[in-house]
Amino acid sequence: MRRKLTVLVAISAALTLAGCSQSTQGNTQSEQSKSSQVSKKSSNNNNTSSDSSSKSSDSDKLSAENMDYKTTASAIAVYASQKYGDTWEIAVNAAKQNHLSVAFRSKAETGITSDNSGYVYEVSGTGKSSNARYMLSGDGANKQITIFVKQRNVGTASLSDIVNYLNDKNDADLVNQLAKNAELNAKLEGNGATTKDTANVNSVIPAALQGTWYTADTGNGNIDTLTITGNKINDEAGFSMNVKKDNTNSSSDSLSGYMKQTTMNGINFYSFTNMGQEPGQGSTYLARHTENGQDVIVSANSKGTTNAVYWKSKDLAKQNSNKQFSDLKY
């Protein structure tokens, strides 16, 4: 009897030990599984964080492709302030406290002698005329920027090179900050063009339209010239008019006309109409506008349909021959 009890006790103890062993192994496997899952989650989170950091880093970079005009002006200003200092550094430091202003001026007004065609862009952070200037040639990321201090050419770089330089310096935030409140085609205090405009008190036609303009929107590649003074318009395409202040002549006069203002497609146009006629009856409509960062004159009919876009140089006219712009009606 005692022997049977002893055997039963031994068997019971063996079973108990086996159960404990299985339980311990099960717990160990469970802990290992949990540990493995935590490790995988941690790894995934790290990967996600790394991807996010990479994406964030990419999004903070400037791109020279399809850069808008305000960002382009801001990028040039920041680049020039770091590379050349002088008046450029003064302009950018002031712009941080106020805003960046860019005036469009002619080479004659600034005294710049350069092979570049088109406008001189004058940059200021105070709203006053400055010696920080640049000129543009070409398009897109390969656009060439010639930088001046007063009339002195201090260097030329492509937009792509400027963007790469600024990205290496981590200056994208500063460029975007200045671009946000930048003003293009600003009227700077002390600007020679402003003084000239106010001095010409006998002008009927706004100073913004005056000058010699060129277009290659002729269908045959030829260049047409539009010349506008304070009182006269002459277009090689066949339109010529002496502009008076009022429509005082009741009869039709092919040599004289009057001017009115109207807004079409969100653009402020001036209509030039022969004496004795109403606007729309054979009128020519002209508006100062901006395309591709350049000042232009848009010529349209009474329905706002674009006839031609006139540029400040023949080279610009050729470069933009027969182009259609998304903000104009055709």
Buried (B, 14 or more C-beta within 10 A) or exposed (E): EEEEEEEEEEEEEEEEEEEEEEEEEEEEEEEEEEEEEEEEEEEEEEEEEEEEEEEEEEEEEBEBEEBEBBBBBBBBBBBBBBBBEBBBBBBBEBBEEEBBBBBBBBBEBBEBEBEBBBBBBBBBBBBEBBBBBBBBBEEEBEBBBBBBBBBEBBBBBBBBBBBBBBBEEEBBEBBBBBBEEBBBBBEBEEBBBBEEBEEBEEBBBBBBBBBEBBBBBBEEEEBBBBBBBBBBBBBBBEBEBBBBEEBEBEEEBEEBBBBBEBEBBEBEBBBBBBBBBEBEEBBBBBBBBBBBBBBBBBBBBBEBEBBBBBBBBBBBBBBBBEEEBEEBBE
